[in-house]
Amino acid sequence: MVPNKTYNNIINTLCRIAEYHDQVSTVSTGDIYDIDLEKETKFPLVHFNPINVTTGDSELVYNFQVFIMDLVSEKDNWQTYQQLQLLKLVDRKTNETEVFNQTLEIATDLIGMLRHSTQQSIEGENDINQPLYFTQDQFTIEPFQERFDNLCCGWVFNIGVKVMHDFQTCEIPLGDKKQLGAGY
């Protein structure tokens, strides 16, 4: 019997992978409008936005939009910085390139963890109950900047998490199985 994975299993695994990443400070899930961009939120932030679930003959694919973002910092010396900005000698955003670099590395790390599923198990490679969550295909990772209220930038991509599913009908919680016919 295939140990079917639920939506909760998928979300918990995705969050665990992101939380264990040393460069990630905050992980959230839900609609894109659920992203907490208050000044109290620690960045970099990874947010998983569920899109849909597709079925195959013996699999489910949970599709998510993944946002990885960080705040863009401005210069420390405000007086000198403001003077240079007025003279058009500096751009307002000073570490945007570094933020794009770091958040892209986090994105490729998350994809790699799902492609090579062995790192997902808490017990390691010899765990017979190791979860089998995979992703395949190629990804388009798109940059965004100043997309939200505060000054942040990062990357967004869609990912499908594929799991085995046996579509077992004998375990469906139904009232009177005898009315459905043989096989139950």
Number of C-alpha atoms within 10 A of each C-alpha: 6 10 12 15 17 13 11 9 13 17 19 13 17 21 18 14 18 25 17 10 12 8 15 19 16 17 22 19 19 15 13 15 9 11 19 15 17 9 9 7 12 15 18 21 24 27 25 25 21 20 14 11 14 11 13 10 9 11 16 21 20 21 19 21 18 21 27 27 27 24 21 21 14 15 15 8 8 11 10 10 17 15 12 14 14 10 9 10 11 14 12 16 13 13 14 20 12 12 21 21 13 17 25 20 14 21 21 12 15 16 17 15 18 23 16 14 17 19 16 19 17 12 12 12 13 9 11 9 12 16 20 17 23 19 20 14 7 8 12 10 17 12 16 16 17 12 10 12 8 13 16 22 24 29 24 22 15 17 24 23 19 23 21 18 19 13 15 10 10 10 8 10 8 10 7 7 13 10 8 9 7 7 8 11
